[in-house]
């Protein structure tokens, strides 16, 4: 009688582990997010985060997504940048107009509307960030999100269901982390603002496509109706 000895087939040799090279901008992104999580929410830091994100493929993909809409694609192709904003002229427009509401908001906040004057978009991705940054305060006015932390992140969430805006995803994630750790009392209203912002972004027509500056005199309410936008305060029952 022959006895067969079972000899298991040797497992193939494991491929040697090769550590993937870490993109240098990743350190800048994480470092900036950590600084913001520590309480520094300065515009300079937000700008540094967007600059680092521009070095990743995320902004190019956002531009590709926007190009699915013909009006957005036309803006990107044209690299359309309007003339500098004159707040005195805008403030003289009829009360209730977009221009008047925008001028009133910036005057109250003390913001400079022309920080981006002279900047040249060198690619689709850079143009998208430049235009979004340039119209950021306009989006606040139109959507009704205020400039508190909760309002700011609600607006960022609105961006995310309009198109995959890299800065919005980073700021939303960072805010959830920092609020959870440092200001947990703000977490419920923050989550509510994110929920409402996401829904508003789904329902509204593309805000990126709008040439706001050619319609300063149009009533703000008419803009909202045409864009299918119910402002945040109205949705959550605030005056």
C-alpha atoms as one frame of an Amber mdcrd trajectory, in Angstrom:
protein
   0.000   0.000   0.000   1.335   3.293  -1.045   0.895   6.215   1.285   0.484
   9.593  -0.381   1.999  12.425   1.544   0.109  15.704   1.176   2.435  18.527
   0.374   0.654  21.902   0.089   1.528  24.006  -2.876   3.823  26.778  -1.703
   2.153  30.158  -1.667   3.527  32.565  -4.229   6.095  34.913  -2.858   4.503
  38.163  -1.772   5.399  41.146  -3.868   7.709  43.466  -2.001   5.843  46.375
  -0.424   6.484  49.615  -2.202   5.485  52.755  -0.376   3.651  55.139  -2.622
   5.185  58.555  -2.993   3.123  61.099  -1.071   2.283  64.129  -3.204   3.884
  67.172  -1.557   0.654  69.174  -1.756  -0.942  66.594   0.539   1.189  67.840
   3.425   0.102  71.403   2.655  -3.561  70.379   2.546  -3.452  68.437   5.815
  -1.335  71.083   7.498  -3.777  73.804   6.511  -6.770  71.740   7.620  -5.118
  71.087  10.989  -4.418  74.796  11.467  -8.049  75.587  10.665  -9.213  72.893
  13.065  -7.218  74.696  15.738  -9.352  77.792  15.249  -7.608  79.752  12.479
 -10.274  80.462   9.846  -8.546  83.422   8.205  -9.054  84.147   4.504  -5.318
  83.678   4.024  -5.548  80.112   5.282  -8.578  79.360   3.113  -6.637  80.738
   0.152  -3.669  78.517   0.983  -5.980  75.496   1.090  -7.503  76.290  -2.305
  -4.032  76.831  -3.800  -2.920  73.414  -2.538  -6.083  71.754  -3.851  -5.511
  73.336  -7.260  -2.365  71.217  -7.518  -4.487  68.050  -7.358  -6.753  66.648
 -10.126  -9.872  67.643  -8.174 -10.334  71.109  -9.672  -9.878  69.872 -13.239
 -12.589  67.278 -12.576 -14.850  69.999 -11.139 -14.384  72.051 -14.309 -15.212
  68.986 -16.438 -18.403  68.497 -14.425 -19.427  72.141 -14.888 -18.868  71.858
 -18.633 -21.855  69.511 -18.845 -24.006  72.642 -18.624 -23.749  74.760 -21.808
 -23.951  78.093 -19.962 -21.216  77.053 -17.522 -19.083  75.799 -20.417 -19.489
  79.142 -22.204 -18.246  81.041 -19.154 -15.251  78.740 -18.773 -14.354  78.977
 -22.462 -14.640  82.762 -22.420 -12.839  83.093 -19.068 -15.468  85.752 -18.371
 -14.465  88.260 -15.691 -16.658  91.362 -15.190 -15.413  94.898 -14.524 -14.592
  95.912 -10.950 -17.591  96.412  -8.697 -18.459  99.964  -7.668 -20.311  99.622
  -4.362 -21.514 103.237  -4.400 -23.199 102.737  -7.763 -24.677  99.423  -6.622
 -25.967 100.962  -3.389 -27.799 103.583  -5.491 -29.825 100.903  -7.278 -33.439
 100.365  -6.161 -33.925  98.707  -2.813 -34.659  95.029  -3.289 -32.411  94.708
  -6.330 -29.542  92.238  -6.363 -26.964  95.036  -6.649 -28.395  96.980  -3.728
 -28.607  93.885  -1.513 -25.025  92.917  -2.417 -23.646  96.410  -1.738 -25.506
  96.575   1.571 -24.138  93.187   2.627 -20.515  94.032   1.783 -20.744  97.427
   3.457 -22.043  95.798   6.628 -19.256  93.211   6.597 -16.534  95.636   5.515
 -15.431  93.420   2.622 -13.539  94.522  -0.481 -15.424  93.288  -3.591 -12.414
  93.645  -5.895  -9.765  91.462  -4.267  -9.472  89.476  -7.491  -8.881  92.404
  -9.843  -6.039  91.715 -12.265  -5.840  87.971 -11.625  -5.472  85.908 -14.805
  -6.997  82.397 -15.037  -4.369  80.156 -16.622  -6.538  77.039 -16.917 -10.141
  75.868 -16.598  -9.446  74.808 -13.013  -7.966  78.170 -12.043 -10.853  80.007
 -13.694 -13.411  77.966 -11.765 -11.762  78.791  -8.438 -11.314  82.464  -9.380
 -14.937  82.892 -10.430 -16.326  81.029  -7.418 -14.121  83.045  -5.079 -15.086
  86.292  -6.807 -18.836  85.582  -6.503 -18.745  83.930  -3.074 -20.416  86.833
  -1.278 -23.047  87.052  -4.017 -23.931  83.409  -3.415 -24.380  84.256   0.276
 -26.872  86.985  -0.653 -28.824  84.865  -3.131 -29.020  81.702  -1.010 -29.634
  83.548   2.259 -26.850  81.819   4.199 -25.210  84.244   6.628 -21.475  84.459
   7.258 -21.421  82.638  10.593 -19.605  79.300  10.723 -22.918  77.486  10.356
 -24.046  79.696   7.465 -20.707  79.437   5.728 -20.702  75.642   5.798 -24.339
  75.539   4.724 -23.271  77.437   1.607 -20.351  75.061   1.067 -22.801  72.149
   1.191 -24.946  73.952  -1.393 -21.901  74.005  -3.688 -21.415  70.258  -3.359
 -24.724  69.268  -4.946 -24.310  71.896  -7.667 -20.881  70.532  -8.671 -17.994
  68.713  -6.916 -16.233  71.811  -5.598 -12.989  70.668  -3.886 -12.692  73.572
  -1.453 -16.291  73.042  -0.318 -15.729  69.363   0.468 -12.534  70.140   2.395
 -14.126  72.965   4.401 -17.236  70.918   5.187 -15.183  67.969   6.414 -12.890
  70.226   8.437 -15.795  72.037  10.072 -17.487  68.799  11.139 -14.276  67.687
  12.821 -13.447  70.963  14.555 -17.033  71.648  15.700 -17.341  68.116  17.065
 -14.192  68.574  19.151 -14.198  72.269  20.044 -17.831  73.476  19.919 -20.144
  70.462  20.137 -23.148  72.670  20.924 -22.956  73.905  17.330 -23.048  70.433
  15.812 -26.870  70.091  15.497 -27.352  73.448  13.707 -24.291  72.744  11.563
 -25.667  69.379  10.440 -29.040  71.000   9.747 -27.402  73.722   7.645 -25.483
  71.079   5.684 -28.676  69.070   5.116 -30.620  72.106   3.904 -27.704  73.360
   1.812 -27.386  70.019   0.022 -31.121  70.006  -0.747 -31.084  73.609  -1.963
 -28.185  72.853  -4.283 -30.057  69.907  -5.788 -33.178  71.953  -6.472 -31.588
  75.148  -7.803 -30.427  75.868 -11.324 -26.628  76.195 -11.747 -25.479  79.337
  -9.960 -22.042  79.137 -11.565 -23.652  79.788 -14.955 -25.052  83.172 -13.958
 -23.650  86.485 -15.170 -24.834  88.258 -12.048 -23.074  91.478 -12.900 -25.246
  91.945 -15.996 -28.376  91.846 -13.842 -27.588  94.039 -10.840 -30.860  95.959
 -11.222 -33.022  92.820 -11.318 -34.921  92.269  -8.051 -33.295  89.709  -5.773
 -36.628  87.929  -5.417 -36.873  87.565  -9.201 -33.379  86.084  -9.331 -34.386
  83.547  -6.692 -37.592  82.597  -8.463 -35.822  82.137 -11.801 -33.137  79.998
 -10.144 -35.663  77.932  -8.146 -34.145  79.057  -4.859 -35.935  79.324  -1.547
 -33.504  81.098   0.811 -32.165  79.294   3.858 -33.961  81.419   6.469 -37.310
  80.815   4.799 -36.729  77.079   4.747 -35.910  76.847   8.443 -38.627  79.278
   9.522 -36.463  82.247  10.483 -37.442  85.874   9.879
